Amino acid sequence: MTIRQVAEALGAEIAQGEFEDADITGAYTSDLLSDVMAHAHDGEALITIQAHKNTVAVASLVNIPVIVVCNSRPLSEDMLEAAKDEGIAVIRTRENQFATSGKLYKALNGESA
């Protein structure tokens, strides 16, 4: 499943659209960035409410190609600019982390939402 397919499956908006439409291998849900650094894997989506440029820095460090920001959080310009510079997609959904994680899990495993 590609990043654009993830956005479609989640009904999410693509807020930062300058990225390579990479395949997503899984997802990691956390709002604690040190936890993301320790446990997320290359090629996964990051599901979070952390909408600032430090989130982009961590995603870049772990080779996460897409950040899914939940709860319609406002996205700062410096976050979007940093994501553009790193080629990391940023998508935003109205759903909370629990619902988003469940929907993405089903989509990645070929189940209907």
N, CA, C and O atoms as CSV, one atom per row, in Angstrom:
chain,resi,resn,atom,element,x,y,z
A,1,MET,N,N,0.853,-1.167,0.000
A,1,MET,CA,C,0.000,0.000,0.000
A,1,MET,C,C,0.905,1.238,0.000
A,1,MET,O,O,1.830,1.337,0.806
A,2,THR,N,N,0.634,2.168,-0.900
A,2,THR,CA,C,1.443,3.376,-0.999
A,2,THR,C,C,0.925,4.468,-0.043
A,2,THR,O,O,-0.149,4.341,0.545
A,3,ILE,N,N,1.699,5.513,0.090
A,3,ILE,CA,C,1.305,6.628,0.951
A,3,ILE,C,C,-0.023,7.217,0.495
A,3,ILE,O,O,-0.899,7.477,1.320
A,4,ARG,N,N,-0.182,7.429,-0.791
A,4,ARG,CA,C,-1.447,8.001,-1.304
A,4,ARG,C,C,-2.620,7.053,-1.036
A,4,ARG,O,O,-3.727,7.510,-0.753
A,5,GLN,N,N,-2.393,5.761,-1.119
A,5,GLN,CA,C,-3.442,4.791,-0.799
A,5,GLN,C,C,-3.770,4.818,0.695
A,5,GLN,O,O,-4.925,4.640,1.080
A,6,VAL,N,N,-2.765,5.038,1.526
A,6,VAL,CA,C,-2.993,5.177,2.969
A,6,VAL,C,C,-3.903,6.379,3.227
A,6,VAL,O,O,-4.879,6.276,3.971
A,7,ALA,N,N,-3.583,7.508,2.613
A,7,ALA,CA,C,-4.405,8.710,2.796
A,7,ALA,C,C,-5.841,8.450,2.373
A,7,ALA,O,O,-6.780,8.861,3.055
A,8,GLU,N,N,-6.009,7.768,1.250
A,8,GLU,CA,C,-7.347,7.459,0.760
A,8,GLU,C,C,-8.080,6.514,1.720
A,8,GLU,O,O,-9.250,6.733,2.033
A,9,ALA,N,N,-7.406,5.489,2.176
A,9,ALA,CA,C,-8.027,4.516,3.086
A,9,ALA,C,C,-8.458,5.168,4.403
A,9,ALA,O,O,-9.452,4.769,5.010
A,10,LEU,N,N,-7.696,6.173,4.830
A,10,LEU,CA,C,-8.018,6.856,6.091
A,10,LEU,C,C,-8.971,8.021,5.897
A,10,LEU,O,O,-9.452,8.595,6.874
A,11,GLY,N,N,-9.249,8.376,4.659
A,11,GLY,CA,C,-10.070,9.564,4.405
A,11,GLY,C,C,-9.365,10.818,4.893
A,11,GLY,O,O,-10.000,11.755,5.376
A,12,ALA,N,N,-8.043,10.823,4.762
A,12,ALA,CA,C,-7.216,11.907,5.295
A,12,ALA,C,C,-6.785,12.857,4.188
A,12,ALA,O,O,-6.711,12.476,3.019
A,13,GLU,N,N,-6.503,14.093,4.570
A,13,GLU,CA,C,-5.997,15.063,3.610
A,13,GLU,C,C,-4.475,14.971,3.548
A,13,GLU,O,O,-3.821,14.716,4.559
A,14,ILE,N,N,-3.927,15.174,2.382
A,14,ILE,CA,C,-2.482,15.233,2.215
A,14,ILE,C,C,-2.080,16.691,2.396
A,14,ILE,O,O,-2.368,17.530,1.544
A,15,ALA,N,N,-1.418,16.987,3.502
A,15,ALA,CA,C,-1.048,18.359,3.840
A,15,ALA,C,C,0.313,18.737,3.273
A,15,ALA,O,O,0.560,19.908,2.986
A,16,GLN,N,N,1.192,17.764,3.111
A,16,GLN,CA,C,2.507,17.983,2.507
A,16,GLN,C,C,2.659,16.907,1.447
A,16,GLN,O,O,2.889,15.737,1.754
A,17,GLY,N,N,2.524,17.326,0.187
A,17,GLY,CA,C,2.412,16.370,-0.896
A,17,GLY,C,C,3.630,16.190,-1.770
A,17,GLY,O,O,3.535,15.546,-2.815
A,18,GLU,N,N,4.778,16.737,-1.385
A,18,GLU,CA,C,5.988,16.564,-2.192
A,18,GLU,C,C,6.821,15.435,-1.589
A,18,GLU,O,O,7.660,15.659,-0.717
A,19,PHE,N,N,6.569,14.219,-2.074
A,19,PHE,CA,C,7.225,13.026,-1.547
A,19,PHE,C,C,7.186,11.933,-2.593
A,19,PHE,O,O,6.386,11.982,-3.528
A,20,GLU,N,N,8.048,10.953,-2.434
A,20,GLU,CA,C,8.005,9.749,-3.254
A,20,GLU,C,C,6.897,8.870,-2.677
A,20,GLU,O,O,6.843,8.659,-1.466
A,21,ASP,N,N,6.030,8.365,-3.522
A,21,ASP,CA,C,4.879,7.587,-3.055
A,21,ASP,C,C,5.315,6.166,-2.703
A,21,ASP,O,O,5.010,5.206,-3.411
A,22,ALA,N,N,6.029,6.063,-1.596
A,22,ALA,CA,C,6.636,4.802,-1.159
A,22,ALA,C,C,5.603,3.813,-0.639
A,22,ALA,O,O,4.492,4.186,-0.259
A,23,ASP,N,N,5.993,2.552,-0.630
A,23,ASP,CA,C,5.163,1.507,-0.022
A,23,ASP,C,C,5.289,1.598,1.496
A,23,ASP,O,O,6.378,1.811,2.028
A,24,ILE,N,N,4.174,1.435,2.177
A,24,ILE,CA,C,4.127,1.449,3.633
A,24,ILE,C,C,4.044,0.006,4.111
A,24,ILE,O,O,3.178,-0.754,3.677
A,25,THR,N,N,4.948,-0.362,5.003
A,25,THR,CA,C,5.046,-1.752,5.453
A,25,THR,C,C,4.320,-2.022,6.767
A,25,THR,O,O,4.113,-3.177,7.140
A,26,GLY,N,N,3.937,-0.967,7.460
A,26,GLY,CA,C,3.273,-1.101,8.746
A,26,GLY,C,C,3.073,0.291,9.325
A,26,GLY,O,O,3.139,1.292,8.612
A,27,ALA,N,N,2.830,0.339,10.614
A,27,ALA,CA,C,2.633,1.640,11.265
A,27,ALA,C,C,3.065,1.544,12.719
A,27,ALA,O,O,3.110,0.467,13.315
A,28,TYR,N,N,3.379,2.707,13.263
A,28,TYR,CA,C,3.705,2.801,14.689
A,28,TYR,C,C,2.939,3.991,15.239
A,28,TYR,O,O,2.977,5.081,14.668
A,29,THR,N,N,2.247,3.783,16.343
A,29,THR,CA,C,1.435,4.828,16.951
A,29,THR,C,C,2.055,5.231,18.275
A,29,THR,O,O,2.184,4.417,19.190
A,30,SER,N,N,2.438,6.497,18.365
A,30,SER,CA,C,3.004,7.009,19.607
A,30,SER,C,C,3.061,8.525,19.552
A,30,SER,O,O,3.203,9.115,18.481
A,31,ASP,N,N,2.948,9.145,20.714
A,31,ASP,CA,C,3.117,10.585,20.840
A,31,ASP,C,C,4.414,10.925,21.560
A,31,ASP,O,O,4.738,12.099,21.741
A,32,LEU,N,N,5.141,9.924,21.960
A,32,LEU,CA,C,6.420,10.117,22.640
A,32,LEU,C,C,7.529,9.864,21.620
A,32,LEU,O,O,7.768,8.723,21.223
A,33,LEU,N,N,8.200,10.928,21.202
A,33,LEU,CA,C,9.150,10.815,20.109
A,33,LEU,C,C,10.336,9.917,20.432
A,33,LEU,O,O,10.871,9.266,19.533
A,34,SER,N,N,10.759,9.865,21.684
A,34,SER,CA,C,11.849,8.938,22.043
A,34,SER,C,C,11.396,7.492,21.869
A,34,SER,O,O,12.202,6.631,21.517
A,35,ASP,N,N,10.125,7.219,22.111
A,35,ASP,CA,C,9.567,5.885,21.894
A,35,ASP,C,C,9.577,5.543,20.408
A,35,ASP,O,O,9.882,4.413,20.025
A,36,VAL,N,N,9.245,6.518,19.579
A,36,VAL,CA,C,9.267,6.310,18.134
A,36,VAL,C,C,10.693,5.978,17.685
A,36,VAL,O,O,10.896,5.050,16.902
A,37,MET,N,N,11.676,6.729,18.176
A,37,MET,CA,C,13.070,6.468,17.804
A,37,MET,C,C,13.498,5.058,18.206
A,37,MET,O,O,14.262,4.413,17.488
A,38,ALA,N,N,13.018,4.585,19.333
A,38,ALA,CA,C,13.432,3.277,19.843
A,38,ALA,C,C,12.703,2.106,19.191
A,38,ALA,O,O,13.256,1.009,19.109
A,39,HIS,N,N,11.464,2.320,18.723
A,39,HIS,CA,C,10.656,1.167,18.334
A,39,HIS,C,C,10.059,1.186,16.933
A,39,HIS,O,O,9.669,0.130,16.435
A,40,ALA,N,N,9.971,2.324,16.285
A,40,ALA,CA,C,9.408,2.366,14.929
A,40,ALA,C,C,10.429,1.811,13.943
A,40,ALA,O,O,11.628,1.781,14.219
A,41,HIS,N,N,9.936,1.376,12.798
A,41,HIS,CA,C,10.794,0.755,11.794
A,41,HIS,C,C,10.742,1.501,10.464
A,41,HIS,O,O,9.765,2.176,10.139
A,42,ASP,N,N,11.800,1.357,9.730
A,42,ASP,CA,C,11.930,1.890,8.380
A,42,ASP,C,C,10.707,1.486,7.551
A,42,ASP,O,O,10.320,0.317,7.538
A,43,GLY,N,N,10.107,2.452,6.862
A,43,GLY,CA,C,8.996,2.156,5.963
A,43,GLY,C,C,7.628,2.157,6.600
A,43,GLY,O,O,6.631,1.937,5.912
A,44,GLU,N,N,7.551,2.397,7.897
A,44,GLU,CA,C,6.259,2.447,8.573
A,44,GLU,C,C,5.690,3.859,8.547
A,44,GLU,O,O,6.420,4.831,8.352
A,45,ALA,N,N,4.385,3.961,8.745
A,45,ALA,CA,C,3.720,5.240,8.948
A,45,ALA,C,C,3.791,5.558,10.441
A,45,ALA,O,O,3.705,4.658,11.276
A,46,LEU,N,N,3.946,6.823,10.768
A,46,LEU,CA,C,3.887,7.268,12.160
A,46,LEU,C,C,2.532,7.906,12.400
A,46,LEU,O,O,2.174,8.881,11.739
A,47,ILE,N,N,1.776,7.359,13.346
A,47,ILE,CA,C,0.465,7.888,13.720
A,47,ILE,C,C,0.635,8.608,15.045
A,47,ILE,O,O,1.070,8.011,16.030
A,48,THR,N,N,0.284,9.919,15.073
A,48,THR,CA,C,0.586,10.742,16.244
A,48,THR,C,C,-0.292,11.987,16.278
A,48,THR,O,O,-1.006,12.291,15.322
A,49,ILE,N,N,-0.223,12.698,17.398
A,49,ILE,CA,C,-0.811,14.039,17.470
A,49,ILE,C,C,0.291,15.098,17.536
A,49,ILE,O,O,0.000,16.291,17.620
A,50,GLN,N,N,1.531,14.673,17.499
A,50,GLN,CA,C,2.662,15.606,17.565
A,50,GLN,C,C,2.832,16.284,16.204
A,50,GLN,O,O,3.320,15.670,15.256
A,51,ALA,N,N,2.433,17.536,16.115
A,51,ALA,CA,C,2.427,18.258,14.841
A,51,ALA,C,C,3.431,19.410,14.890
A,51,ALA,O,O,3.058,20.583,14.885
A,52,HIS,N,N,4.717,19.044,14.936
A,52,HIS,CA,C,5.767,20.066,14.936
A,52,HIS,C,C,7.003,19.506,14.246
A,52,HIS,O,O,7.065,18.317,13.935
A,53,LYS,N,N,7.982,20.366,14.009
A,53,LYS,CA,C,9.125,19.937,13.190
A,53,LYS,C,C,9.996,18.875,13.852
A,53,LYS,O,O,10.714,18.164,13.148
A,54,ASN,N,N,9.961,18.738,15.171
A,54,ASN,CA,C,10.717,17.668,15.819
A,54,ASN,C,C,10.188,16.292,15.406
A,54,ASN,O,O,10.945,15.323,15.349
A,55,THR,N,N,8.903,16.215,15.123
A,55,THR,CA,C,8.315,14.962,14.647
A,55,THR,C,C,8.925,14.582,13.308
A,55,THR,O,O,9.200,13.410,13.053
A,56,VAL,N,N,9.134,15.569,12.461
A,56,VAL,CA,C,9.755,15.331,11.155
A,56,VAL,C,C,11.196,14.855,11.336
A,56,VAL,O,O,11.642,13.942,10.643
A,57,ALA,N,N,11.918,15.472,12.264
A,57,ALA,CA,C,13.305,15.074,12.513
A,57,ALA,C,C,13.381,13.607,12.940
A,57,ALA,O,O,14.250,12.869,12.475
A,58,VAL,N,N,12.489,13.192,13.809
A,58,VAL,CA,C,12.470,11.802,14.263
A,58,VAL,C,C,12.075,10.879,13.113
A,58,VAL,O,O,12.679,9.821,12.934
A,59,ALA,N,N,11.073,11.265,12.337
A,59,ALA,CA,C,10.663,10.448,11.195
A,59,ALA,C,C,11.821,10.269,10.217
A,59,ALA,O,O,12.030,9.177,9.690
A,60,SER,N,N,12.553,11.317,9.983
A,60,SER,CA,C,13.705,11.253,9.086
A,60,SER,C,C,14.774,10.311,9.641
A,60,SER,O,O,15.360,9.522,8.899
A,61,LEU,N,N,15.021,10.397,10.932
A,61,LEU,CA,C,16.024,9.558,11.586
A,61,LEU,C,C,15.694,8.075,11.455
A,61,LEU,O,O,16.588,7.249,11.271
A,62,VAL,N,N,14.417,7.744,11.549
A,62,VAL,CA,C,13.976,6.345,11.528
A,62,VAL,C,C,13.589,5.882,10.114
A,62,VAL,O,O,13.241,4.717,9.921
A,63,ASN,N,N,13.647,6.780,9.134
A,63,ASN,CA,C,13.236,6.486,7.751
A,63,ASN,C,C,11.753,6.187,7.640
A,63,ASN,O,O,11.339,5.249,6.959
A,64,ILE,N,N,10.970,6.997,8.317
A,64,ILE,CA,C,9.511,6.925,8.236
A,64,ILE,C,C,9.076,7.854,7.105
A,64,ILE,O,O,9.364,9.049,7.155
A,65,PRO,N,N,8.388,7.332,6.084
A,65,PRO,CA,C,8.045,8.158,4.931
A,65,PRO,C,C,6.770,8.984,5.066
A,65,PRO,O,O,6.530,9.876,4.253
A,66,VAL,N,N,5.944,8.701,6.084
A,66,VAL,CA,C,4.689,9.440,6.224
A,66,VAL,C,C,4.323,9.606,7.698
A,66,VAL,O,O,4.407,8.671,8.494
A,67,ILE,N,N,3.919,10.819,8.026
A,67,ILE,CA,C,3.420,11.139,9.358
A,67,ILE,C,C,1.918,11.357,9.235
A,67,ILE,O,O,1.469,12.170,8.428
A,68,VAL,N,N,1.150,10.637,10.029
A,68,VAL,CA,C,-0.301,10.783,10.055
A,68,VAL,C,C,-0.649,11.541,11.333
A,68,VAL,O,O,-0.503,11.018,12.438
A,69,VAL,N,N,-1.106,12.765,11.169
A,69,VAL,CA,C,-1.457,13.606,12.312
A,69,VAL,C,C,-2.957,13.467,12.560
A,69,VAL,O,O,-3.772,13.681,11.663
A,70,CYS,N,N,-3.301,13.108,13.785
A,70,CYS,CA,C,-4.697,12.830,14.141
A,70,CYS,C,C,-5.378,14.025,14.814
A,70,CYS,O,O,-4.741,15.030,15.130
A,71,ASN,N,N,-6.674,13.886,15.022
A,71,ASN,CA,C,-7.509,14.862,15.733
A,71,ASN,C,C,-7.535,16.237,15.072
A,71,ASN,O,O,-7.732,17.249,15.744
A,72,SER,N,N,-7.334,16.273,13.751
A,72,SER,CA,C,-7.346,17.541,12.999
A,72,SER,C,C,-6.426,18.593,13.603
A,72,SER,O,O,-6.719,19.787,13.545
A,73,ARG,N,N,-5.331,18.155,14.172
A,73,ARG,CA,C,-4.374,19.087,14.781
A,73,ARG,C,C,-3.896,20.104,13.753
A,73,ARG,O,O,-3.675,19.765,12.590
A,74,PRO,N,N,-3.736,21.353,14.186
A,74,PRO,CA,C,-3.154,22.347,13.276
A,74,PRO,C,C,-1.704,21.980,12.969
A,74,PRO,O,O,-0.979,21.491,13.836
A,75,LEU,N,N,-1.298,22.220,11.745
A,75,LEU,CA,C,0.053,21.889,11.296
A,75,LEU,C,C,0.841,23.181,11.124
A,75,LEU,O,O,0.413,24.084,10.404
A,76,SER,N,N,1.978,23.266,11.778
A,76,SER,CA,C,2.781,24.478,11.682
A,76,SER,C,C,3.506,24.528,10.333
A,76,SER,O,O,3.825,23.499,9.738
A,77,GLU,N,N,3.751,25.741,9.877
A,77,GLU,CA,C,4.466,25.931,8.616
A,77,GLU,C,C,5.874,25.359,8.685
A,77,GLU,O,O,6.369,24.805,7.703
A,78,ASP,N,N,6.534,25.492,9.856
A,78,ASP,CA,C,7.893,24.958,9.951
A,78,ASP,C,C,7.897,23.430,9.897
A,78,ASP,O,O,8.858,22.833,9.411
A,79,MET,N,N,6.834,22.792,10.389
A,79,MET,CA,C,6.732,21.338,10.263
A,79,MET,C,C,6.583,20.946,8.799
A,79,MET,O,O,7.279,20.053,8.316
A,80,LEU,N,N,5.679,21.612,8.101
A,80,LEU,CA,C,5.432,21.278,6.703
A,80,LEU,C,C,6.658,21.557,5.840
A,80,LEU,O,O,6.956,20.792,4.923
A,81,GLU,N,N,7.363,22.635,6.124
A,81,GLU,CA,C,8.579,22.967,5.380
A,81,GLU,C,C,9.667,21.921,5.639
A,81,GLU,O,O,10.345,21.485,4.708
A,82,ALA,N,N,9.832,21.522,6.893
A,82,ALA,CA,C,10.819,20.492,7.231
A,82,ALA,C,C,10.469,19.170,6.537
A,82,ALA,O,O,11.352,18.486,6.020
A,83,ALA,N,N,9.185,18.817,6.528
A,83,ALA,CA,C,8.753,17.579,5.871
A,83,ALA,C,C,9.015,17.646,4.370
A,83,ALA,O,O,9.449,16.663,3.768
A,84,LYS,N,N,8.754,18.786,3.774
A,84,LYS,CA,C,9.024,18.969,2.343
A,84,LYS,C,C,10.516,18.796,2.068
A,84,LYS,O,O,10.902,18.105,1.124
A,85,ASP,N,N,11.351,19.424,2.895
A,85,ASP,CA,C,12.804,19.319,2.727
A,85,ASP,C,C,13.289,17.875,2.835
A,85,ASP,O,O,14.240,17.486,2.157
A,86,GLU,N,N,12.639,17.081,3.686
A,86,GLU,CA,C,13.041,15.684,3.906
A,86,GLU,C,C,12.313,14.702,2.987
A,86,GLU,O,O,12.640,13.515,2.963
A,87,GLY,N,N,11.318,15.199,2.225
A,87,GLY,CA,C,10.541,14.310,1.360
A,87,GLY,C,C,9.604,13.395,2.124
A,87,GLY,O,O,9.286,12.296,1.671
A,88,ILE,N,N,9.161,13.860,3.297
A,88,ILE,CA,C,8.257,13.075,4.141
A,88,ILE,C,C,6.834,13.592,3.959
A,88,ILE,O,O,6.580,14.790,4.088
A,89,ALA,N,N,5.921,12.695,3.662
A,89,ALA,CA,C,4.519,13.072,3.516
A,89,ALA,C,C,3.920,13.363,4.887
A,89,ALA,O,O,4.264,12.718,5.878
A,90,VAL,N,N,3.023,14.341,4.929
A,90,VAL,CA,C,2.256,14.627,6.137
A,90,VAL,C,C,0.794,14.583,5.741
A,90,VAL,O,O,0.347,15.333,4.873
A,91,ILE,N,N,0.055,13.693,6.388
A,91,ILE,CA,C,-1.380,13.629,6.154
A,91,ILE,C,C,-2.096,13.865,7.474
A,91,ILE,O,O,-1.565,13.589,8.550
A,92,ARG,N,N,-3.317,14.386,7.366
A,92,ARG,CA,C,-4.061,14.733,8.580
A,92,ARG,C,C,-5.468,14.161,8.496
A,92,ARG,O,O,-6.124,14.198,7.456
A,93,THR,N,N,-5.906,13.630,9.639
A,93,THR,CA,C,-7.228,13.038,9.741
A,93,THR,C,C,-7.976,13.611,10.940
A,93,THR,O,O,-7.372,14.090,11.900
A,94,ARG,N,N,-9.292,13.551,10.864
A,94,ARG,CA,C,-10.141,13.981,11.990
A,94,ARG,C,C,-10.154,12.945,13.106
A,94,ARG,O,O,-10.404,13.268,14.267
A,95,GLU,N,N,-9.883,11.702,12.738
A,95,GLU,CA,C,-9.974,10.584,13.687
A,95,GLU,C,C,-8.883,10.655,14.757
A,95,GLU,O,O,-7.855,11.305,14.566
A,96,ASN,N,N,-9.122,9.976,15.890
A,96,ASN,CA,C,-8.094,9.880,16.924
A,96,ASN,C,C,-7.113,8.757,16.579
A,96,ASN,O,O,-7.284,8.059,15.579
A,97,GLN,N,N,-6.096,8.593,17.406
A,97,GLN,CA,C,-5.051,7.613,17.122
A,97,GLN,C,C,-5.584,6.179,17.126
A,97,GLN,O,O,-5.150,5.356,16.320
A,98,PHE,N,N,-6.512,5.880,18.019
A,98,PHE,CA,C,-7.061,4.532,18.114
A,98,PHE,C,C,-7.788,4.154,16.825
A,98,PHE,O,O,-7.523,3.106,16.236
A,99,ALA,N,N,-8.702,5.012,16.396
A,99,ALA,CA,C,-9.467,4.733,15.179
A,99,ALA,C,C,-8.554,4.687,13.953
A,99,ALA,O,O,-8.708,3.822,13.091
A,100,THR,N,N,-7.612,5.615,13.882
A,100,THR,CA,C,-6.694,5.665,12.750
A,100,THR,C,C,-5.838,4.409,12.697
A,100,THR,O,O,-5.645,3.837,11.624
A,101,SER,N,N,-5.327,3.978,13.832
A,101,SER,CA,C,-4.511,2.764,13.882
A,101,SER,C,C,-5.308,1.553,13.421
A,101,SER,O,O,-4.803,0.729,12.658
A,102,GLY,N,N,-6.542,1.445,13.877
A,102,GLY,CA,C,-7.391,0.324,13.487
A,102,GLY,C,C,-7.692,0.312,12.002
A,102,GLY,O,O,-7.626,-0.733,11.356
A,103,LYS,N,N,-8.023,1.480,11.460
A,103,LYS,CA,C,-8.311,1.570,10.025
A,103,LYS,C,C,-7.082,1.214,9.192
A,103,LYS,O,O,-7.180,0.486,8.204
A,104,LEU,N,N,-5.939,1.725,9.596
A,104,LEU,CA,C,-4.731,1.450,8.824
A,104,LEU,C,C,-4.322,-0.019,8.946
A,104,LEU,O,O,-3.860,-0.618,7.975
A,105,TYR,N,N,-4.490,-0.591,10.123
A,105,TYR,CA,C,-4.198,-2.000,10.303
A,105,TYR,C,C,-5.039,-2.834,9.330
A,105,TYR,O,O,-4.517,-3.706,8.635
A,106,LYS,N,N,-6.320,-2.561,9.291
A,106,LYS,CA,C,-7.205,-3.301,8.385
A,106,LYS,C,C,-6.805,-3.097,6.936
A,106,LYS,O,O,-6.753,-4.055,6.165
A,107,ALA,N,N,-6.523,-1.865,6.560
A,107,ALA,CA,C,-6.168,-1.576,5.166
A,107,ALA,C,C,-4.879,-2.282,4.766
A,107,ALA,O,O,-4.787,-2.834,3.670
A,108,LEU,N,N,-3.895,-2.266,5.640
A,108,LEU,CA,C,-2.615,-2.899,5.336
A,108,LEU,C,C,-2.728,-4.431,5.255
A,108,LEU,O,O,-1.904,-5.091,4.623
A,109,ASN,N,N,-3.742,-4.970,5.893
A,109,ASN,CA,C,-3.942,-6.417,5.900
A,109,ASN,C,C,-5.063,-6.861,4.958
A,109,ASN,O,O,-5.544,-7.992,5.039
A,110,GLY,N,N,-5.478,-5.943,4.050
A,110,GLY,CA,C,-6.448,-6.303,3.033
A,110,GLY,C,C,-7.860,-6.460,3.518
A,110,GLY,O,O,-8.683,-7.066,2.832
A,111,GLU,N,N,-8.169,-5.929,4.689
A,111,GLU,CA,C,-9.524,-5.999,5.217
A,111,GLU,C,C,-10.248,-4.692,4.913
A,111,GLU,O,O,-9.611,-3.642,4.837
A,112,SER,N,N,-11.554,-4.737,4.740
A,112,SER,CA,C,-12.300,-3.499,4.536
A,112,SER,C,C,-12.530,-2.808,5.869
A,112,SER,O,O,-12.685,-3.455,6.904
A,113,ALA,N,N,-12.548,-1.479,5.823
A,113,ALA,CA,C,-12.645,-0.684,7.068
A,113,ALA,C,C,-14.000,-0.735,7.694
A,113,ALA,O,O,-14.223,-0.118,8.736
